[in-house]
Amino acid sequence: QVQLVESGGGRVQAGGSLRLSCAASGSILSLNVMGWYRQAPGKERELVAQITSAGSTKYADSVKGRFTISRDNAKNTMYLQMNSLKPEDTNFYYCRIDVLGRGTYWGQGTQVTVSS
């Protein structure tokens, strides 16, 4: 079993920054992909950014140049540095991990609110 705990959400004014963290524990193998997703009420969950255990990254077009995903494999922790935040970034952000041969796991989510 794998557990994910997000932290770092909150309220910020447009143009500000937040840093989200996702700490993973449990049966985590070395080969995995971690990612951040977000979901607004009534909409589907969408990929924000993902990072492999080797460090390869992928971003949604809407956050390229503003958000940076990173991870510390020694701490089994993933981060999302969010800069130049916009009101449209307001969402519930979820951490996800895909563990090779084990499955997909989600965190409980953290709210990010950007006021104009």
C-alpha positions in Angstrom: 0.0 0.0 0.0 1.1 3.5 -0.8 0.1 6.7 1.1 0.4 10.2 -0.3 0.1 13.4 1.7 0.0 16.8 0.1 0.7 20.1 1.8 1.4 23.7 0.8 -1.9 24.8 -0.6 -3.5 28.0 0.4 -4.7 31.4 -0.8 -2.5 33.9 -2.7 -3.0 37.0 -4.8 -2.5 36.9 -8.5 1.2 37.0 -9.4 2.2 35.3 -6.2 3.8 31.9 -5.6 3.1 28.7 -3.7 5.0 25.5 -3.3 3.1 22.2 -3.0 4.7 19.1 -1.5 3.7 15.5 -1.7 5.2 13.0 0.6 4.9 9.3 -0.3 5.2 6.4 2.0 4.7 2.6 1.8 5.6 0.2 -0.9 7.3 2.5 -3.3 9.5 0.9 -5.9 12.4 2.8 -7.6 10.5 2.9 -10.9 7.6 5.2 -10.7 6.0 8.4 -12.1 4.7 11.1 -9.8 2.4 13.9 -10.9 0.2 16.8 -9.9 -3.3 17.0 -11.2 -6.0 19.5 -10.6 -9.8 19.4 -10.7 -12.3 22.2 -10.6 -15.9 21.5 -9.6 -17.9 19.9 -12.4 -14.8 19.3 -14.5 -12.5 16.4 -15.2 -9.2 16.0 -13.4 -6.4 17.3 -15.6 -2.6 16.8 -15.6 -0.6 19.7 -14.4 2.9 18.2 -14.4 4.6 14.9 -14.0 8.1 13.6 -13.3 9.6 10.2 -13.6 11.9 8.6 -11.2 14.7 9.4 -13.7 13.8 13.1 -13.7 12.0 13.5 -17.0 9.2 16.1 -16.8 6.0 16.9 -18.6 3.8 20.0 -18.2 0.4 21.2 -19.3 0.7 24.0 -21.8 -1.2 26.3 -19.4 1.5 26.1 -16.8 4.7 25.9 -18.8 7.2 28.6 -17.8 5.4 29.2 -14.5 5.4 25.9 -12.7 8.3 23.7 -11.9 8.0 20.1 -10.8 10.8 18.4 -8.9 11.4 15.4 -6.6 13.7 14.2 -3.9 14.0 10.4 -4.3 15.8 10.0 -1.0 12.8 11.6 0.8 10.1 10.1 -1.5 8.8 13.6 -1.9 7.6 15.6 -4.9 7.3 19.3 -5.2 5.4 21.8 -7.4 6.8 25.3 -7.4 4.0 27.6 -8.7 5.0 31.1 -9.7 3.1 33.9 -11.5 -0.2 32.4 -10.3 -3.4 33.4 -12.0 -7.0 33.2 -10.8 -7.6 30.4 -13.3 -5.1 28.3 -11.4 -7.6 28.1 -8.6 -8.3 24.4 -8.1 -8.0 21.4 -5.9 -4.6 19.9 -6.6 -4.0 16.2 -6.2 -0.8 14.2 -6.0 -0.6 10.9 -7.9 2.0 8.1 -8.1 2.1 5.3 -10.6 4.2 2.5 -9.3 5.5 0.0 -11.9 3.7 -3.3 -11.3 1.8 -2.0 -8.3 -0.8 0.5 -9.5 -1.9 4.1 -9.2 -2.4 6.0 -5.9 -3.9 9.4 -5.2 -3.5 11.9 -2.3 -6.4 13.6 -0.6 -5.8 16.9 -2.4 -5.0 20.4 -1.3 -6.9 23.6 -2.2 -5.1 26.4 -4.1 -7.0 29.7 -4.4 -5.7 32.7 -6.4 -7.5 36.0 -6.0 -7.4 38.7 -8.5 
